[in-house]
Amino acid sequence: MEELPDGSYRITARLPVEDLADLFRVELPQDDDVETVGGLLARAIGRVPIEGSETVVGELHLLAERTGGRRNQIDTMLVRRVEEPADAEEAEADEPAPATEPEDEERAERRARRKREKKEAAAAAAEPEDVDADAAGRLSS
């Protein structure tokens, strides 16, 4: 772990998420499937990260810096605290961090569309079916 002059840190992608949270004194999303900072980045962007992949998770900006090893996995990352917007209107807490590559944007749109479709299907399934009066009468007799 190396602190850089701008206040960011160069860390190993294998650093446990809890250690990163302690380092920056922040709360990060809890996920039983994610143990390392590299895994946190992969989960946030929805794919295996490559050099230059970046996103914001909680209050932290994560950037995949360098790959290494036989499998060419992300080896080091740059992490910095996200600057708070000066104007509250600029803050959009409900929206995910902007995608950094066109394919990320397309995936995010597809994911949002699937989520909407699931909600609509669940709402339609929860609505009672119309029963005509004759059928209702036969059921009650």
LONUVO-177910 format. One record per residue (C-alpha): chain; x, y, z. Coordinates in nm, 3 decimals. Each point is the difference from the previous one (the first is absolute). Example, Ala and Ser with C-alpha at 12.3 -4.5 7.8 and 13.67 -1.06 7.14 Angstrom:
% LONUVO-177910
lumza	X	Y	Z
A	1.230	-0.450	0.780
A	0.137	0.344	-0.066
//
This chain:
% LONUVO-177910
lumza	X	Y	Z
A	0.000	0.000	0.000
A	0.141	0.336	-0.103
A	-0.142	0.342	0.080
A	0.036	0.238	-0.294
A	0.050	0.379	0.021
A	-0.358	0.071	-0.114
A	-0.143	-0.197	0.295
A	-0.088	-0.309	-0.203
A	0.147	-0.343	0.068
A	0.159	-0.262	-0.224
A	-0.110	-0.334	0.138
A	0.010	-0.364	-0.094
A	-0.323	-0.125	-0.157
A	0.014	-0.284	0.253
A	-0.046	0.236	0.296
A	-0.305	-0.105	0.206
A	-0.300	0.232	-0.038
A	-0.014	0.044	0.379
A	0.359	0.131	0.003
A	-0.085	0.253	-0.272
A	-0.304	0.117	0.197
A	0.217	0.040	0.310
A	0.270	0.187	-0.194
A	-0.246	0.262	-0.128
A	-0.232	-0.021	0.303
A	-0.306	-0.064	-0.219
A	-0.282	-0.250	-0.017
A	0.007	-0.217	-0.312
A	-0.279	-0.225	-0.126
A	0.003	-0.341	0.165
A	0.002	-0.294	-0.242
A	0.077	-0.355	0.108
A	0.138	-0.081	-0.346
A	0.255	0.284	-0.003
A	0.306	-0.014	0.223
A	0.261	0.211	-0.182
A	0.014	0.349	-0.148
A	0.054	-0.154	-0.345
A	-0.315	-0.205	0.052
A	-0.186	0.313	0.109
A	0.098	0.172	-0.326
A	-0.101	-0.304	-0.206
A	-0.340	-0.019	0.174
A	-0.061	0.373	-0.049
A	0.078	0.002	-0.374
A	-0.160	-0.337	-0.069
A	0.298	-0.163	-0.168
A	0.365	-0.089	0.051
A	0.188	0.330	0.025
A	0.275	0.097	-0.241
A	0.262	0.274	0.032
A	-0.183	0.332	0.015
A	-0.332	-0.141	0.123
A	-0.146	0.234	0.258
A	-0.311	0.065	0.203
A	-0.122	0.159	0.321
A	-0.102	-0.222	0.289
A	-0.140	0.179	0.301
A	0.228	0.295	0.064
A	0.299	-0.143	-0.188
A	0.121	0.020	-0.359
A	0.165	-0.326	-0.109
A	0.233	-0.016	-0.302
A	0.167	-0.317	-0.128
A	0.359	0.107	-0.055
A	0.219	-0.292	-0.100
A	-0.030	-0.370	-0.088
A	0.241	-0.275	0.089
A	0.049	-0.371	0.038
A	-0.066	-0.288	-0.237
A	-0.372	0.070	-0.021
A	0.049	0.373	-0.068
A	-0.223	0.095	0.294
A	-0.013	0.348	0.149
A	0.296	0.027	0.235
A	-0.014	0.359	0.131
A	-0.273	0.258	0.033
A	-0.020	0.369	0.074
A	-0.262	0.096	0.257
A	-0.104	0.349	0.103
A	-0.285	0.156	0.191
A	-0.270	0.145	-0.225
A	-0.031	0.377	0.022
A	-0.340	0.107	0.129
A	-0.192	0.215	-0.248
A	-0.021	0.368	0.092
A	-0.369	0.010	-0.090
A	-0.250	-0.251	0.140
A	-0.174	-0.014	-0.340
A	0.316	-0.150	-0.147
A	-0.018	-0.293	0.238
A	-0.195	-0.289	-0.146
A	0.029	-0.266	0.267
A	-0.261	-0.230	-0.158
A	0.185	-0.032	-0.329
A	0.301	-0.226	-0.047
A	0.337	0.146	-0.086
A	0.030	0.089	-0.366
A	0.143	-0.274	-0.215
A	0.342	0.064	-0.141
A	-0.029	-0.200	-0.321
A	-0.285	-0.023	-0.256
A	-0.054	-0.370	0.067
A	-0.042	0.077	0.371
A	-0.274	0.250	-0.084
A	-0.177	-0.254	-0.220
A	0.017	-0.262	0.275
A	-0.133	0.247	0.254
A	-0.291	0.086	-0.229
A	-0.080	-0.368	-0.059
A	0.020	-0.068	0.374
A	-0.235	0.292	0.075
A	-0.244	-0.118	-0.269
A	-0.001	-0.357	0.139
A	-0.058	0.135	0.350
A	-0.296	0.208	-0.124
A	-0.144	-0.298	-0.188
A	0.027	-0.220	0.310
A	-0.180	0.264	0.209
A	-0.277	0.030	-0.261
A	-0.037	-0.379	-0.021
A	-0.017	-0.029	0.378
A	-0.261	0.276	0.018
A	-0.207	-0.167	-0.274
A	0.019	-0.336	0.178
A	-0.114	0.158	0.326
A	-0.317	0.145	-0.156
A	-0.310	-0.220	0.052
A	-0.141	-0.157	-0.317
A	-0.339	0.116	-0.123
A	-0.264	-0.263	0.063
A	-0.323	0.034	-0.189
A	-0.325	-0.005	0.195
A	-0.121	-0.337	-0.140
A	0.320	-0.177	0.101
A	-0.013	0.162	0.344
A	-0.360	-0.118	0.044
A	0.086	-0.360	-0.093
A	0.290	0.001	0.247
A	-0.217	0.113	0.289
A	-0.275	-0.263	-0.061
//
